[in-house]
């Protein structure tokens, strides 16, 4: 809720605390690296304590951050990203991160190889078909993203070090209730007013625009009537069909898998147990005797001042690992319902009651052969497909053309009609986009016909595509004859909007002089709807925003006004104007929301976290040698912006 007061902190372009965008290489789904950066390291954009940040490193981080934001906001483009300060955020974050790394090493912080290994092993993206870490999968993923293992490890080490340093540095400091109380009171403040509606439909000019007006409007707004760049893409899918033969397991492979995983198919017994652990044998014998005499083990243990514990789904090996082999031998030799022990175990003398016995018979090879074959088929298909993708990429790197790679691997080539960036055809209204197209559009509109083809992931570990750009059709102004109805509509709408605004401005001026809204409506000279009441609290608006609800502009305007004043605001769809008038301000009453002060304290404390971190990084940057190269940074920004043209 406090974000209502801290608009800057709630902006979509905020890149996380301190904008570090760190471990952008830790893959949560392989993204095409695009064409940014080429193959060399590029110019140096900054030096930190002797280390360098290259143009390519910066551009790669910027592209990763842009891709991450675009997954949440598909309409985001390079221009709006740059306008919102995204490039500067990543640049500052990366340089600050390297400064922290340098400072941490000077202070003796170190990250061990085993800790990095554990982080890598825990990444979902590196799990194989069995769900466990698979080194082959990891190397294939890194190869697809053009990231070396050294780079991955360096990023993880840096992230872990920064966490060690920053976590205590930005620990939440408590916010005094005295400071939170005014904010909480303001959240409960209620504003009451009225809204006058000025529909544009009431101002439509029945006169048809002249040919001269139409031509002038078309020329003046030619950008609105220009079709965006279109492209013809060429791609060839490859997946299960291409590796079917290599993916079929042999009888020997099936038998080997069965033998190596014999424990999974052998007969096994699981038991439910209740156990009591005593400090000496004498006490254990008395509890065992009481349990065998008719008491429950729990009751016998309670009389001795001990507590029984219940264990379910125990195998002999697992139970022996915790209680000890001697205890497990007795517990798994006893019949269901009987009491075993006492026996000396890992933590004392054990008395165990066998609650249940579940036996699972062994499964012979003939029975499990189909499921082993299916498992091996999936594993081999994944490996063979990764190898094929690597083979295709190697051929591209060696200079093979799209046609050569497709022909050599017997791939079927598909060529799309001319498409817009969203996948819509520009001259084939009957054409339906195939399912795989969505995964190819982004990369297809990032390259050019002169670029080498790329290998794109369509379905992770299942299907890939060889992709190239066959043709680029530049933005094209649509003929006036084709867009004439839209031009006329825009002229009519603009006329109505100008007349409506003139009336609205007149009403606002009158209200600001003290004229009531109802009289201002009546004096407008136009038949307008009667005023409607409006009221809201800041806390309600904040909650609605958090849930994703749209707040009407006239309601927002209540909080931008002084009592007795008016404001003219447009509707979201542009079909009307609103005159909002603030009549009354009702102060908030904290007695009606006793928990709000505490919640506001927490919000303020969280809001201060980034500021604490920022101050810490400023101090670190003064302590290490940081030098920026503005010209190289500006060139990198231009290069990133040019990829979105």
C-alpha positions as CSV (number, residue, x, y, z in Angstrom):
1,X,0.0,0.0,0.0
2,X,2.9,2.4,0.7
3,X,3.7,2.1,-3.0
4,X,0.9,4.6,-3.4
5,X,3.3,7.2,-2.0
6,X,6.4,5.6,-3.7
7,X,5.5,5.6,-7.4
8,X,9.2,5.3,-8.3
9,X,9.5,2.0,-6.4
10,X,6.5,0.4,-8.1
11,X,7.6,1.3,-11.7
12,X,7.7,-1.8,-14.0
13,X,11.2,-1.0,-15.0
14,X,12.7,-1.4,-11.5
15,X,15.1,-4.2,-11.9
16,X,15.0,-5.7,-8.4
17,X,17.0,-4.4,-5.5
18,X,19.8,-2.2,-6.8
19,X,19.0,-3.2,-10.3
20,X,21.7,-5.9,-10.2
21,X,20.2,-8.2,-12.8
22,X,22.6,-10.7,-11.6
23,X,23.1,-14.3,-12.7
24,X,21.2,-13.4,-15.9
25,X,23.0,-16.5,-17.3
26,X,21.4,-18.8,-14.8
27,X,19.0,-20.3,-17.2
28,X,15.4,-20.6,-16.5
29,X,14.6,-21.3,-20.1
30,X,17.1,-20.9,-22.9
31,X,16.6,-17.7,-24.8
32,X,18.1,-17.0,-28.2
33,X,21.0,-14.6,-27.6
34,X,20.1,-12.7,-30.8
35,X,22.7,-10.9,-32.8
36,X,23.9,-8.5,-30.1
37,X,27.5,-8.4,-29.4
38,X,29.1,-10.5,-32.2
39,X,32.0,-12.7,-31.2
40,X,34.5,-10.3,-29.7
41,X,34.4,-8.7,-26.3
42,X,34.0,-5.2,-27.7
43,X,35.0,-2.0,-26.1
44,X,35.4,-1.5,-22.4
45,X,32.5,0.4,-20.8
46,X,34.0,0.4,-17.2
47,X,37.0,-0.7,-15.2
48,X,36.6,-1.8,-11.6
49,X,39.7,-2.3,-9.5
50,X,41.6,-3.5,-12.6
51,X,38.8,-5.7,-13.9
52,X,36.8,-4.8,-17.1
53,X,33.2,-4.7,-18.1
54,X,33.0,-5.1,-21.9
55,X,30.4,-3.9,-24.3
56,X,29.3,-7.4,-25.1
57,X,28.9,-8.3,-21.4
58,X,26.8,-5.2,-20.9
59,X,24.7,-5.8,-24.0
60,X,24.1,-9.4,-23.1
61,X,22.9,-8.4,-19.6
62,X,20.6,-5.7,-21.0
63,X,19.1,-8.2,-23.5
64,X,18.5,-10.7,-20.8
65,X,16.7,-8.1,-18.7
66,X,14.7,-6.9,-21.7
67,X,13.7,-10.5,-22.4
68,X,12.6,-11.1,-18.9
69,X,10.5,-8.0,-18.8
70,X,9.0,-8.8,-22.2
71,X,7.8,-12.1,-21.0
72,X,5.7,-10.2,-18.5
73,X,4.8,-7.4,-20.8
74,X,4.7,-8.7,-24.4
75,X,4.0,-5.3,-25.8
76,X,7.4,-3.9,-24.5
77,X,9.8,-2.8,-27.3
78,X,13.3,-1.5,-27.3
79,X,12.2,2.1,-27.5
80,X,10.0,2.0,-24.5
81,X,12.6,0.0,-22.5
82,X,15.2,2.7,-23.2
83,X,12.8,5.5,-22.5
84,X,12.0,4.1,-19.1
85,X,15.7,4.0,-18.2
86,X,16.1,0.3,-18.6
87,X,19.5,0.5,-20.2
88,X,20.9,2.8,-17.5
89,X,19.4,0.6,-14.8
90,X,21.2,-2.5,-16.0
91,X,24.4,-0.6,-16.7
92,X,24.5,0.9,-13.2
93,X,23.5,-2.4,-11.7
94,X,26.3,-4.4,-13.5
95,X,29.0,-1.9,-12.6
96,X,27.8,-1.7,-9.0
97,X,27.8,-5.5,-8.8
98,X,31.4,-5.7,-10.1
99,X,32.4,-3.1,-7.5
100,X,30.8,-5.2,-4.7
101,X,32.7,-8.2,-6.1
102,X,36.0,-6.4,-6.0
103,X,35.3,-5.0,-2.5
104,X,34.3,-8.4,-1.2
105,X,37.5,-10.0,-2.4
106,X,39.5,-7.3,-0.7
107,X,37.6,-8.0,2.5
108,X,38.3,-11.7,2.4
109,X,35.0,-13.0,1.2
110,X,35.3,-16.2,-0.8
111,X,32.9,-18.7,-2.4
112,X,33.9,-22.3,-2.5
113,X,33.6,-24.6,-5.6
114,X,31.4,-27.1,-3.7
115,X,28.9,-24.3,-3.0
116,X,28.8,-23.3,-6.6
117,X,28.4,-27.0,-7.6
118,X,25.4,-27.3,-5.3
119,X,23.8,-24.2,-6.8
120,X,24.3,-25.6,-10.4
121,X,23.0,-29.1,-9.3
122,X,19.8,-27.5,-7.9
123,X,18.8,-25.7,-11.1
124,X,15.6,-27.0,-12.7
125,X,16.9,-26.2,-16.2
126,X,19.7,-28.7,-15.8
127,X,17.6,-31.6,-14.7
128,X,17.3,-34.6,-17.0
129,X,14.4,-36.8,-17.8
130,X,14.7,-38.6,-14.4
131,X,14.4,-35.3,-12.5
132,X,18.1,-35.4,-11.4
133,X,20.9,-33.1,-12.4
134,X,22.2,-34.1,-15.8
135,X,25.6,-32.8,-16.9
136,X,24.8,-33.4,-20.6
137,X,21.6,-31.4,-20.3
138,X,23.6,-28.6,-18.6
139,X,26.2,-28.5,-21.4
140,X,23.5,-28.5,-24.1
141,X,21.6,-25.7,-22.5
142,X,24.8,-23.6,-22.1
143,X,25.8,-24.3,-25.7
144,X,22.4,-23.2,-26.9
145,X,22.6,-20.0,-24.9
146,X,26.3,-19.5,-26.0
147,X,27.4,-19.4,-22.4
148,X,30.6,-21.1,-21.1
149,X,30.7,-23.0,-17.9
150,X,33.3,-20.6,-16.7
151,X,30.9,-17.7,-17.2
152,X,28.1,-19.5,-15.4
153,X,30.3,-20.3,-12.4
154,X,31.7,-16.7,-12.3
155,X,28.1,-15.3,-12.3
156,X,27.0,-17.7,-9.5
157,X,30.0,-17.0,-7.4
158,X,29.4,-13.3,-7.8
159,X,25.8,-13.6,-6.9
160,X,26.5,-15.7,-3.8
161,X,29.2,-13.2,-2.6
162,X,26.9,-10.3,-3.1
163,X,24.2,-12.0,-1.1
164,X,26.7,-12.5,1.7
165,X,27.6,-8.9,1.6
166,X,24.3,-7.2,0.9
167,X,21.9,-9.3,3.1
168,X,23.2,-7.9,6.4
169,X,23.8,-4.5,4.9
170,X,20.2,-4.0,3.9
171,X,18.6,-5.8,6.9
172,X,15.3,-4.2,7.6
173,X,15.5,-1.5,10.1
174,X,12.3,-1.1,12.2
175,X,10.2,1.9,11.3
176,X,8.8,3.8,14.3
177,X,5.1,3.8,14.7
178,X,5.2,7.6,15.1
179,X,6.6,7.8,11.5
180,X,4.1,5.3,10.1
181,X,1.0,6.9,11.7
182,X,0.7,9.9,9.3
183,X,1.0,7.6,6.3
184,X,-1.6,5.2,7.7
185,X,-3.9,8.1,8.4
186,X,-3.5,9.4,4.9
187,X,-4.4,5.9,3.5
188,X,-7.7,6.1,5.3
189,X,-8.5,9.6,4.2
190,X,-11.7,9.6,2.1
191,X,-12.4,12.1,-0.7
192,X,-15.9,12.9,-1.8
193,X,-16.9,14.7,-4.9
194,X,-18.8,14.7,-8.2
195,X,-18.1,13.9,-11.8
196,X,-19.6,15.6,-14.8
197,X,-19.6,13.5,-18.0
198,X,-18.9,15.1,-21.4
199,X,-19.5,12.4,-24.1
200,X,-17.8,13.1,-27.4
201,X,-20.9,11.7,-29.2
202,X,-22.7,14.9,-28.1
203,X,-20.3,17.0,-30.2
204,X,-20.1,15.0,-33.4
205,X,-20.1,17.4,-36.4
206,X,-22.5,16.0,-39.1
207,X,-20.5,17.7,-41.9
208,X,-18.4,15.4,-43.9
209,X,-14.7,16.3,-44.2
210,X,-13.6,17.8,-47.5
211,X,-11.2,16.0,-49.8
212,X,-8.6,18.6,-48.8
213,X,-9.1,17.9,-45.1
214,X,-8.9,14.2,-45.7
215,X,-5.7,14.5,-47.7
216,X,-4.2,16.9,-45.1
217,X,-5.1,14.6,-42.2
218,X,-3.7,11.6,-44.0
219,X,-0.4,13.4,-44.6
220,X,-0.1,14.8,-41.1
221,X,-0.7,11.4,-39.5
222,X,1.0,9.2,-42.0
223,X,2.7,7.2,-39.2
224,X,-0.7,6.0,-38.0
225,X,-1.5,4.7,-41.4
226,X,1.8,3.0,-42.0
227,X,2.0,-0.7,-41.8
228,X,5.0,-1.8,-39.6
229,X,7.9,-3.8,-41.0
230,X,7.0,-7.3,-42.2
231,X,9.1,-10.3,-42.7
232,X,9.1,-13.6,-44.5
233,X,10.6,-16.3,-42.3
234,X,12.0,-19.6,-43.4
235,X,12.4,-22.5,-41.0
236,X,12.8,-26.2,-40.8
237,X,11.6,-28.2,-37.8
238,X,13.5,-31.1,-36.3
239,X,12.5,-33.3,-33.4
240,X,11.4,-36.8,-32.5
241,X,11.0,-37.9,-36.2
242,X,14.6,-37.2,-37.0
243,X,16.1,-39.2,-34.1
244,X,13.5,-42.0,-33.9
245,X,16.0,-44.7,-35.1
246,X,18.8,-43.6,-32.8
247,X,16.3,-43.3,-29.9
248,X,15.1,-47.0,-30.0
249,X,16.9,-48.9,-27.2
250,X,18.4,-52.3,-27.9
251,X,17.6,-55.5,-25.9
252,X,21.1,-55.3,-24.4
253,X,20.5,-51.7,-23.2
254,X,17.2,-52.7,-21.6
255,X,18.8,-55.6,-19.8
256,X,21.7,-53.5,-18.6
257,X,19.3,-50.8,-17.2
258,X,17.4,-53.5,-15.4
259,X,20.6,-55.0,-13.9
260,X,22.0,-51.6,-12.9
261,X,18.7,-50.7,-11.2
262,X,17.9,-54.1,-9.8
263,X,17.0,-52.6,-6.4
264,X,14.1,-50.7,-7.9
265,X,12.6,-54.0,-9.2
266,X,13.5,-56.4,-6.4
267,X,11.0,-57.6,-3.8
268,X,10.8,-55.3,-0.9
269,X,9.0,-55.0,2.4
270,X,7.9,-51.8,4.0
271,X,6.8,-51.6,7.7
272,X,5.0,-49.3,9.9
273,X,6.7,-49.1,13.4
274,X,6.2,-47.6,16.8
275,X,9.4,-47.3,18.8
276,X,10.6,-46.2,22.2
277,X,14.2,-45.4,22.9
278,X,15.4,-45.8,26.5
279,X,18.7,-44.9,28.2
280,X,19.4,-48.4,29.6
281,X,18.5,-52.0,29.0
282,X,16.6,-52.5,32.3
283,X,14.1,-49.9,31.5
284,X,13.7,-51.2,28.0
285,X,13.0,-54.7,29.2
286,X,10.3,-53.5,31.6
287,X,8.6,-51.5,28.8
288,X,8.8,-54.4,26.4
289,X,7.3,-56.8,29.0
290,X,4.4,-54.3,29.6
291,X,3.8,-54.0,25.9
292,X,3.8,-57.8,25.5
293,X,1.5,-58.1,28.5
294,X,-1.3,-56.2,26.8
295,X,-0.5,-52.5,27.3
296,X,0.1,-50.3,24.2
297,X,3.7,-49.4,23.7
298,X,2.7,-45.7,24.0
299,X,1.1,-46.3,27.4
300,X,4.0,-48.4,28.7
301,X,6.5,-45.7,27.6
302,X,4.4,-43.0,29.2
303,X,4.4,-44.7,32.6
304,X,8.2,-44.7,32.4
305,X,8.2,-41.0,31.5
306,X,9.1,-41.6,27.9
307,X,7.2,-41.0,24.6
308,X,6.7,-43.4,21.8
309,X,7.1,-42.3,18.2
310,X,5.4,-43.7,15.1
311,X,7.2,-44.3,11.8
312,X,5.5,-45.2,8.5
313,X,6.8,-46.6,5.2
314,X,10.1,-47.8,6.6
315,X,12.4,-50.1,4.6
316,X,14.9,-52.2,6.5
317,X,17.9,-50.3,5.0
318,X,16.4,-46.9,5.8
319,X,15.4,-47.8,9.4
320,X,18.7,-49.5,10.0
321,X,20.5,-46.3,8.9
322,X,18.8,-44.3,11.6
323,X,18.2,-46.8,14.5
324,X,21.1,-49.3,13.8
325,X,21.4,-52.6,12.1
326,X,20.8,-54.7,15.2
327,X,17.5,-52.9,15.9
328,X,16.4,-53.2,12.2
329,X,17.2,-56.9,12.2
330,X,14.9,-57.6,15.1
331,X,12.1,-55.2,13.9
332,X,12.1,-56.7,10.4
333,X,12.2,-60.3,11.7
334,X,9.2,-59.9,14.0
335,X,5.6,-60.6,12.8
336,X,3.0,-57.9,12.4
337,X,1.5,-56.9,15.8
338,X,4.4,-58.2,17.8
339,X,7.0,-56.4,19.9
340,X,10.7,-56.6,19.1
341,X,13.6,-55.8,21.5
342,X,15.1,-54.6,23.6
343,X,18.1,-54.1,21.2
344,X,21.0,-51.7,21.5
345,X,20.8,-49.1,18.7
346,X,22.1,-45.7,17.6
347,X,20.6,-43.6,20.5
348,X,20.0,-46.1,23.2
349,X,18.0,-49.2,23.8
350,X,15.1,-49.7,21.4
351,X,11.7,-51.4,21.9
352,X,9.8,-51.6,18.7
353,X,6.2,-52.7,17.9
354,X,5.5,-53.8,14.3
355,X,2.2,-52.0,13.3
356,X,2.0,-53.1,9.7
357,X,3.8,-55.1,7.1
358,X,3.5,-54.3,3.3
359,X,5.3,-56.7,1.0
360,X,5.8,-55.9,-2.7
361,X,6.9,-58.8,-4.9
362,X,9.8,-58.5,-7.2
363,X,9.2,-57.6,-10.8
364,X,10.9,-59.7,-13.5
365,X,12.5,-58.1,-16.6
366,X,9.7,-59.3,-18.8
367,X,7.1,-57.4,-16.8
368,X,9.0,-54.1,-16.6
369,X,10.5,-54.2,-20.1
370,X,7.9,-51.9,-21.7
371,X,8.4,-49.1,-19.1
372,X,12.2,-49.4,-19.2
373,X,12.0,-49.2,-23.0
374,X,9.8,-46.1,-22.8
375,X,12.2,-44.5,-20.3
376,X,15.3,-45.3,-22.4
377,X,13.6,-44.1,-25.5
378,X,12.9,-40.7,-23.9
379,X,16.5,-40.4,-22.6
380,X,18.0,-41.5,-25.9
381,X,15.7,-39.2,-27.9
382,X,16.7,-36.2,-25.7
383,X,20.4,-37.0,-26.1
384,X,20.1,-37.7,-29.9
385,X,18.1,-34.5,-30.4
386,X,20.7,-32.4,-28.4
387,X,23.4,-34.0,-30.5
388,X,21.5,-33.1,-33.7
389,X,21.0,-29.6,-32.6
390,X,24.7,-29.3,-31.9
391,X,25.6,-30.8,-35.3
392,X,23.3,-28.2,-37.0
393,X,24.9,-25.3,-35.0
394,X,28.4,-26.6,-35.8
395,X,27.5,-26.6,-39.5
396,X,26.2,-23.1,-39.3
397,X,29.3,-22.0,-37.5
398,X,31.4,-23.5,-40.3
399,X,29.6,-21.3,-42.8
400,X,26.9,-23.7,-44.2
401,X,23.8,-21.9,-45.6
402,X,20.3,-22.5,-44.5
403,X,19.6,-24.5,-47.6
404,X,22.7,-26.6,-47.2
405,X,22.0,-27.4,-43.5
406,X,18.3,-28.3,-44.3
407,X,19.3,-30.5,-47.2
408,X,22.1,-32.3,-45.4
409,X,19.8,-33.2,-42.5
410,X,16.8,-34.0,-44.7
411,X,14.7,-31.3,-43.1
412,X,11.4,-29.9,-44.6
413,X,11.6,-26.2,-45.2
414,X,8.6,-24.0,-44.5
415,X,8.3,-20.4,-45.7
416,X,5.8,-18.1,-44.2
417,X,3.9,-15.3,-45.9
418,X,4.9,-11.8,-45.1
419,X,4.2,-11.4,-41.4
420,X,4.0,-8.6,-38.8
421,X,5.9,-9.0,-35.6
422,X,2.8,-10.4,-33.9
423,X,2.5,-13.2,-36.6
424,X,-0.4,-11.6,-38.6
425,X,0.0,-12.0,-42.4
426,X,-0.2,-8.7,-44.3
427,X,-1.8,-10.0,-47.5
428,X,-3.1,-13.5,-46.6
429,X,-6.2,-13.1,-44.4
430,X,-7.0,-16.8,-44.8
431,X,-3.6,-18.0,-43.6
432,X,-3.5,-19.6,-40.1
433,X,-0.3,-19.5,-38.2
434,X,1.1,-23.0,-37.3
435,X,1.7,-23.8,-33.6
436,X,5.5,-23.5,-33.7
437,X,5.4,-19.9,-35.1
438,X,5.1,-18.2,-31.7
439,X,8.4,-19.6,-30.6
440,X,10.2,-18.2,-33.7
441,X,8.8,-14.7,-34.2
442,X,11.0,-12.9,-31.6
443,X,14.2,-14.3,-33.1
444,X,12.9,-13.9,-36.6
445,X,12.4,-10.2,-36.1
446,X,15.7,-9.7,-34.4
447,X,17.9,-10.8,-37.3
448,X,18.3,-9.9,-40.9
449,X,18.5,-11.8,-44.2
450,X,22.3,-11.4,-44.1
451,X,22.7,-13.1,-40.8
452,X,23.5,-16.8,-40.4
453,X,20.6,-19.0,-39.6
454,X,20.0,-19.9,-36.0
455,X,18.7,-22.9,-34.1
456,X,15.7,-22.0,-32.0
457,X,13.9,-24.0,-29.2
458,X,10.3,-24.7,-30.1
459,X,9.6,-27.2,-27.3
460,X,12.4,-27.7,-24.8
461,X,14.2,-31.0,-25.3
462,X,11.5,-32.1,-27.8
463,X,11.6,-29.9,-30.9
464,X,13.9,-27.3,-32.5
465,X,13.9,-25.2,-35.6
466,X,16.5,-24.0,-38.1
467,X,15.5,-20.4,-38.6
468,X,16.4,-17.8,-41.2
469,X,15.0,-14.5,-42.5
470,X,14.1,-14.8,-46.2
471,X,12.9,-11.2,-46.7
472,X,12.3,-7.9,-44.9
473,X,9.5,-5.6,-46.1
474,X,10.1,-2.1,-44.7
475,X,7.4,-0.1,-43.1
476,X,4.9,0.8,-45.8
477,X,2.4,3.7,-45.8
478,X,-1.0,2.2,-46.7
479,X,-2.8,3.9,-49.7
480,X,-5.3,6.6,-48.8
481,X,-8.0,4.7,-50.6
482,X,-7.5,1.8,-48.3
483,X,-7.5,3.8,-45.0
484,X,-9.9,6.5,-46.1
485,X,-12.7,5.4,-43.6
486,X,-10.2,5.5,-40.7
487,X,-8.9,9.0,-41.8
488,X,-12.5,10.3,-41.9
489,X,-13.2,8.7,-38.5
490,X,-10.1,10.4,-37.0
491,X,-11.1,13.8,-38.4
492,X,-14.6,13.5,-37.0
493,X,-13.3,12.3,-33.6
494,X,-10.8,15.1,-33.4
495,X,-13.4,17.7,-34.2
496,X,-15.7,16.3,-31.4
497,X,-12.8,16.1,-29.0
498,X,-11.8,19.7,-29.6
499,X,-15.4,21.0,-29.0
500,X,-15.8,18.8,-25.9
501,X,-12.5,20.0,-24.5
502,X,-13.5,23.7,-25.0
503,X,-16.7,23.0,-23.1
504,X,-14.8,21.1,-20.4
505,X,-12.2,23.9,-19.9
506,X,-15.0,26.4,-19.6
507,X,-16.8,24.3,-17.0
508,X,-13.5,23.8,-15.0
509,X,-12.9,27.6,-15.0
510,X,-16.4,28.3,-13.8
511,X,-16.2,25.7,-11.0
512,X,-12.8,27.0,-9.8
513,X,-14.5,30.4,-9.5
514,X,-17.1,28.9,-7.2
515,X,-19.9,27.9,-9.6
516,X,-21.5,24.5,-8.6
517,X,-21.0,21.6,-11.0
518,X,-24.8,21.3,-11.7
519,X,-25.0,25.0,-12.8
520,X,-21.8,24.6,-14.9
521,X,-23.4,21.7,-16.7
522,X,-26.6,23.6,-17.2
523,X,-24.7,26.7,-18.5
524,X,-22.6,24.6,-21.0
525,X,-25.2,25.0,-23.7
526,X,-25.1,21.2,-24.5
527,X,-27.5,18.5,-23.3
528,X,-25.1,16.7,-20.9
529,X,-25.9,13.9,-18.4
530,X,-26.4,14.9,-14.8
531,X,-23.4,14.8,-12.4
532,X,-22.7,11.6,-10.6
533,X,-21.2,11.2,-7.1
534,X,-17.7,9.9,-6.6
535,X,-15.9,8.9,-3.4
536,X,-12.8,6.8,-2.6
537,X,-10.1,6.2,0.0
538,X,-6.4,5.9,-0.9
539,X,-6.2,2.5,0.8
540,X,-9.0,1.2,-1.5
541,X,-7.3,2.5,-4.6
542,X,-4.0,0.9,-3.5
543,X,-5.7,-2.5,-2.9
544,X,-7.4,-2.3,-6.2
545,X,-4.1,-1.6,-8.0
546,X,-2.5,-4.6,-6.2
547,X,-5.2,-6.9,-7.5
548,X,-4.8,-5.6,-11.0
549,X,-8.0,-3.6,-11.2
550,X,-8.2,-0.4,-13.3
551,X,-8.9,2.8,-11.4
552,X,-11.2,5.2,-13.3
553,X,-9.4,8.4,-14.1
554,X,-12.1,10.6,-12.5
555,X,-11.6,8.8,-9.2
556,X,-7.8,9.2,-9.4
557,X,-8.4,12.9,-10.0
558,X,-10.0,13.3,-6.6
559,X,-6.6,12.9,-5.0
560,X,-5.0,15.5,-7.2
561,X,-7.4,18.3,-6.3
562,X,-7.9,20.9,-3.5
563,X,-11.4,21.2,-2.0
564,X,-13.7,23.1,-4.3
565,X,-11.5,22.8,-7.4
566,X,-12.1,20.8,-10.6
567,X,-10.0,18.9,-13.1
568,X,-10.7,17.8,-16.7
569,X,-9.6,14.2,-17.4
570,X,-10.1,12.0,-20.5
571,X,-11.6,8.5,-20.4
572,X,-9.4,5.5,-20.9
573,X,-11.0,4.7,-24.3
574,X,-11.2,8.4,-25.4
575,X,-14.9,8.4,-25.9
576,X,-15.6,11.0,-23.2
577,X,-14.2,13.7,-21.0
578,X,-14.8,14.0,-17.2
579,X,-15.0,17.0,-15.0
580,X,-14.1,15.9,-11.5
581,X,-14.9,18.2,-8.5
582,X,-13.6,17.6,-5.0
583,X,-16.3,18.6,-2.5
584,X,-15.1,17.1,0.8
585,X,-12.1,15.6,2.5
586,X,-12.8,13.2,5.4
587,X,-9.7,12.6,7.6
588,X,-8.8,9.0,8.3
589,X,-9.6,7.4,11.6
590,X,-7.0,4.9,12.7
591,X,-9.3,3.6,15.5
592,X,-11.3,1.9,12.7
593,X,-8.2,0.1,11.4
594,X,-6.1,-0.9,14.4
595,X,-3.7,-3.1,12.4
596,X,-2.9,-0.5,9.7
597,X,-0.1,1.3,11.6
598,X,1.8,-2.0,11.9
599,X,1.2,-2.9,8.3
600,X,2.4,0.5,7.2
601,X,5.5,0.2,9.4
602,X,6.4,-3.0,7.5
603,X,5.7,-1.4,4.1
604,X,7.9,1.6,5.0
605,X,10.7,-0.8,6.3
606,X,10.6,-2.7,3.0
607,X,10.7,0.5,1.0
608,X,13.8,1.6,2.9
609,X,15.6,-1.6,2.0
610,X,16.6,-0.4,-1.5
611,X,17.7,2.9,-0.1
612,X,19.9,1.2,2.5
613,X,21.5,-0.9,-0.2
614,X,22.0,2.1,-2.5
615,X,23.9,3.9,0.3
616,X,26.0,0.9,1.0
617,X,26.9,0.5,-2.7
618,X,27.8,4.2,-2.9
619,X,30.2,3.7,-0.1
620,X,31.7,0.6,-1.7
621,X,32.1,2.4,-5.0
622,X,34.1,5.1,-3.2
623,X,36.3,2.5,-1.7
624,X,37.3,0.7,-4.9
625,X,38.6,2.2,-8.1
626,X,35.7,2.5,-10.5
627,X,36.1,4.3,-13.9
628,X,33.3,4.6,-16.5
629,X,33.7,5.3,-20.2
630,X,30.7,7.3,-21.2
631,X,31.3,7.2,-24.9
632,X,31.5,3.4,-24.9
633,X,28.4,3.2,-22.8
634,X,26.5,5.5,-25.2
635,X,27.7,3.5,-28.2
636,X,26.4,0.3,-26.5
637,X,23.1,2.0,-25.9
638,X,22.8,3.0,-29.5
639,X,23.7,-0.6,-30.6
640,X,21.0,-2.0,-28.4
641,X,18.4,0.5,-29.6
642,X,19.3,-0.3,-33.3
643,X,18.4,-4.0,-32.8
644,X,14.8,-3.0,-32.1
645,X,14.4,-0.9,-35.3
